[in-house]
Amino acid sequence: MAVERPPVALVTGSAGEIGDHLVRHLLARGWIVLGVDRRERQSGAPDALVFRRCDLEDANEAETVLGELAALHGCADVLVNCAGRIASAPLVTRTSGGWTAHDFGLWRDVLGGCLTTAFHASVITARNMLAARRRGVIINISSVCARGNAGQAAYSAAKAGLDGLTRAMAKELGPLGIRAVGLAPGYFDTRSTRDALSPEKLARVAGAVPLKRLGALPELARAIDFVIDNPYVNGTIVEVDGGLVL
């Protein structure tokens, strides 16, 4: 009698704080979890995680690494695009010598880290799903900043592009049995949030949320569960922000 294999999840950006939490959550659900990141595997990462270092901005490297993972561990049933880069910089800055423009290299880096990585991983994984005759779902971690955030033009543009990519994939891949959904977190209680914001700014941000607090990573993980477990959710951007954007 054939034994049904556990489902497989591929998580990009798995060495980051959010990616690591989602990896642990999916492992606890009994999934086989494949993780990729351009950084080295975190110390203390779960032993059950199958990790490969990979720069997903490089299409050839993405093809090689994701192809090897699929060959060894099976095609992913779920892809979570969590890789990204946050950067804050004004469009123009007034200095003693006049006006200085936003760094164009930073613009390319942020769009590459947030959008190109997701495009490469999604296209390769969708092709693998179709070749394996596998239904699946692609989940893109977006942000409330996709609506536009002053001082984060590059990040806002990258996440808005990711939302557009999500909707395009949902329309194109849906008839083939592959869903695409975005999750747009607000401010979550993470090390990066606390490093980026002063205690005073953090208090103001939390006060602007109708629930009067930051999000907790288990709440984002439960949103992942909702998307995975409901086969009729497709093409939408689910806001997980405590009502911040109301």
Secondary structure, 3 states (H helix, E strand, C coil): CCCCCCCEEEEECCCCHHHHHHHHHHHHCCCEEEEEECCCCCCCCCCCCEEEECCCCCHHHHHHHHHHHHHHHCCCCEEEECCCCCCCECCEEEECCEEEECCHHHHHHHHHHHHHHHHHHHHHHHHHHHHCCCCEEEEEECCHHHHCCCCEHHHHHHHHHHHHHHHHHHHHHHHHCEEEEEEEECCECCHHHHHHCCHHHHHHHHHHCCCCCCECHHHHHHHHHHHHHCCCCCCCEEEECCCCCC
